Amino acid sequence: MASRYNRTINLPAPYLRRIWLDPSRIADRAAYPFCLPFLHDGFEEDFDRPITIIVGENGSGKSTLLEDIAVLAGYDEAGGGKGYMPVDHSRAIEKMGGELSKALRASWLPRITSGWFFRAESFFSIARYLDDAAREPLSGPPPDFLSHSHGEGFFRFFEERCQRQGIFIFDEPESALSPARQMEFLKLMRRMETLGICQIIMATHSPMLMAYPNARLLRLTKYGLEPVTVEQTDHYKVMREFCDDPAGFVEAAIEE
């Protein structure tokens, strides 16, 4: 008999409706990740659409925020789905953002823990983990994501894992995708949206992905998350300048 968390929920996405910071749960404001500028006492965000896209500069805290949303959903902060531990953190010296989840509260309708947290930087470890797990008796042939090119492996993974009910968190999925494959990823997002049972929360630097229709586009700054249009993002403005005069743009960038 399926557990109450694994059964199909007859409600449409979004399932995670709101997150907010509880200052009473913070022991040391100066410690990472609580020192990140956007984590002021009034930090909160509502998720009122099936697809939320977050943009911002490197170092703004996008990945940290996604890691902690993933932990709230029951996933490992290094990536994977519920019950997966693809990366051993025990000897890691890098600072992970998962500590923030201890100070975050979440509102769900309903609570759901199926889905996946995809991090480009840990994809190799997760793919190896899945291949090894599938070699166990009666598991069937391994998915074999790693015998393909980096981008092909990414996309095979997306197509296999991301069309089921759940909350799907993508941290820069475009990192190994060509522009043509990014267009295929947009089509996958549309299929997920059409199913009505997939919630997507994604961080990206790709203007193409930012422009997905009906998504809520948010910019993360030191002041928090703010609604933005794709045309207002620095990513779009830079790419527009480049496309207007590629050689001149590159020359000017080199000379700065």
N, C-alpha and C positions, 0 to 999 in steps of 0.2 A: 504493500500500500504506500503510495507516494506521501512524502511529508507535506505539511501544509505550506512549506516554502518552495517546494519543487512542483506543485501542481499548477496547472494553467489557471491564471487569474482572469476572470471575465470582466475586466475593466481595461479601458484604453490607457496608453501612456499619456502624460508622464506619471511615474510612480514616486520618484523623489520630488517633493513639492517645495521644500524650503530647507535651507541650512542657515545656521546663525552661530556666532561665537558666544560662548558663555565665559565671561572674564573670571568668574569664581573658580574655574577649573585650571587657570594658568598659574603655575608656581613661580615662573621666572620670566618676566617680560623681555629681558635682555637675551634670553636663550633662543636659538633657532628652533623652530620657524616662527616663533611668536614675535620676533623682532622685525619681521617683514612689514614694510610700511602699510600695506593694505589692510593689515589685521588690527584695525582700530576697534575700540570697544563696541561700536555700533555695526560691525560687519555682519551683513546678512544678505541672502539672495533667494529670490523665488524662482521656481522653474515652472512656468505656465505653458510651455510648449514641448512637444516630443523631442525637439532638437534644439540644443543650446550650443553655440559656438563661442569660444573665448579666444581673444587675441591679445597681444601685448608683446613688449620687448623681451629679449632674453634677460633672465634675472628678475623679472617682475613678480614671479611666484606662480605662474600658470601650472607648471608641473607639480609643484607642491600642493596646490589646491586640488588638482585632479587625483593625486595620490591619496589624499585624505578623504575625498568623496568615495574613492574606491574602497578604502578601509571601512567606511561607514556602510558600504554595500556588502561587506563580507569578503572582499578580495584581498590578496596580498599586495602590498604597496609597490612591489617590483613588477607586478603584472600577473595576468592569469585570471582564472575564474575561481568561484568558491570551491575550497578544498584543494586548490593547487598551491604548491610552494616551490616554484621553479628555480628560485635563487636563494642561496644560503647567505643570510645576513650576519651570521654569528661572528664572522671575522672582518666584516666590512668596516672600513675607516671613513667612508664618505657619510655625510649627514643626509639621512632620508627625512622626508617631510611627514611621515606617518604619525608623528607625535601630535600633530595638530588635531587629528581626529578625536583625541581625548578631550579637547576643549570645544569641539563642535557638537552641536545638537542638530537633529534632522527630523523633519516631518515627512511621513510617507503616506501614500494612499494608493494601494496598500504597501506594506513592507515587502520588498522583493529582493532576492539575492541571486537570481539567475542572470546570466549575461557574461560580460568579459571586460577586463581592463587591459588595453593594448598600449604598450610602451615600445616605441621603436628601438630604444637602446637595449631592451632586454629580450627582443624578439628571438634572437638566436638561442638563448637559454631556454625560452619557453618552447620553441619548436623542437629542440633536442629532447626536452622533458616529455613532450607529447609523443614523439617518435619512440622513445624508450619505453614509455608506459604501454604503448600499443603492441610492443613485442611480447608482452606477457601472454601466457596461455589463454586461448579463447577470446583474445582481444581483437583479432583480425589483423589485416595488414596495417603497417604504420601509415600515417597521413603523408609522410615524406615531403615536408615543406622545404627541406634544405637542399634537395638535389636540383632545385630550380634557381634562377637568378634571384638576387635579393628582392627586386620588385615583384617578380612572379610569385615568389614564396609568400610575400606579404599578402598579395591579392588572393591567392589560393586560400590562405588562412582566413581572410575576411569573408570570402564567399561560403566557406564551410561553417564558420562559427557564429556568424552575425545575422542570421535570419531566423532567430528563435525569440521567444518572449524573454525580455530581460532589460537590464540597464547596461548599456555599452559605453565605455569610457575610452576615448581615443586621444592619445597624446602624440600629436604631430604624425598622423598616419601617412602624410604625403612624403615623408623623408626619403623613401626609396621608390616613389612612384613618379614616372614620367608624366608630362602633361596629358598624354592620351590615357594613361592609367588613372590619373586623377579624375578624368571625365567618367571612366568606368566606375570609380569609387562614388561619384555623385549619383550614378544610376543605382548603385547598391544602396545608398542612403535613401533614395526614393522608394526602392522596394521595401526597405525596413519601415519607412514612414507609412507606406500604404498598408502594411500588415496591421498597423495600429497598436501593436503590443511591444514596440521597441522604443526605449528612451535612449537618446544619444546625447552625451556631453563630450565635447571635443575641443581641444586646443590645437590651433594651427597657425602657420605662417603663410599659408597659401591663399591668395586672393580668390582663386577659383573656388576653393571649398568654402571660404567665407561668404560667398555670394549665393549659397544654397537658398532657394525660395522658402519662405515661411519659417525659417530658423530664427531664433532670437540670437542676435549678434551682440556680444558684450566685450568691452575693452577693459583689461585689468591695468590699473595704474596704482600709484601710491595712495590714492584716495578710495580705492575699491573698484567695484565693477560698475560700469556705466553703459547704457545702450548706445550703439553706434551703427552707422551705415557703413557698408564696405568702402564707399567712396571717401569716407572720413578717415579711414585707417592709413597709417604711414606706409603699410605694405602696398596698398593700392596706389598711393601717390608716387612712391618710388618706382613701381613697375610701369606706371603710365609715363613717367619721365623717361625711363629707359626705352620704352617702345617708341616714343616720339623721335628719339635720336640716340640709337644704341651706341655708336662710336663716340659721339660727343659726351654722352652720359658717363661712359667708362673712362674716357680721358679726364673729365672733370673730377671723377671719384678718385682716380689715381693721383692727381695733382694736389688734392686737398691735404 
